[in-house]
Amino acid sequence: MSNRVTLTVPASFDFDCDLRPIAREHVLQGSPRSRSKVLMRSRDMSSHILIWECTAGRFNWYYEQDESVTVVWGEAFLVDESGEERRFGPGDVGFFPAGTHCTWRVPGDFRKVALVREPMWRPFGLLVKAWNKFLRAAGRPGRAAQRTATELRMRVEQL
């Protein structure tokens, strides 16, 4: 994987795949269809950025990873686990922690950009942060970002 910078314009992004039905067991109303495209992945494969869009409908969505999103166009109404409904429109930003779910009510076409990240066991995450800080203090900025998760685990086990 290279260190090149990747840029895209989400509002005019052209998918190279067709819309597919959202899983029937999640659909509450209508016939929503969706598609997504992964644009880039992190070196350690723990996160990726994707563009996702869907058509009108109402459905449950379950988050297996942490997901940070920005709405590109359209609007959706989200009902969280407490029953509170919120409008989600262009420019809005949201965070959905792994293990949560919500009900989406989408009145028309909707597109978002999402950063999806694998959740990390908190002590391991603190160890990674400490390791990165050590590398920066040692005058080796950027080296931590080049390490894979396996290399970091091996170094942690040696400590």
GIWOZI-V292381 format. One record per run of one state. SS is the DSSP state (a for helix, b for strand, c for the rest). FROM is the first residue (numbers start at 1). TO is the last residue. If there is no record, write none. Layout:
# GIWOZI-V292381
SS&FROM&TO, SS&FROM&TO
This chain:
# GIWOZI-V292381
c&1&9, a&10&12, c&13&19, b&20&21, c&22&23, a&24&26, b&27&29, c&30&32, b&33&41, c&42&46, b&47&54, c&55&56, b&57&62, c&63&65, b&66&73, c&74&74, b&75&79, c&80&84, b&85&89, c&90&92, b&93&96, c&97&100, b&101&106, c&107&109, b&110&117, c&118&121, a&122&137, c&138&142, a&143&146, c&147&148, a&149&158, c&159&159
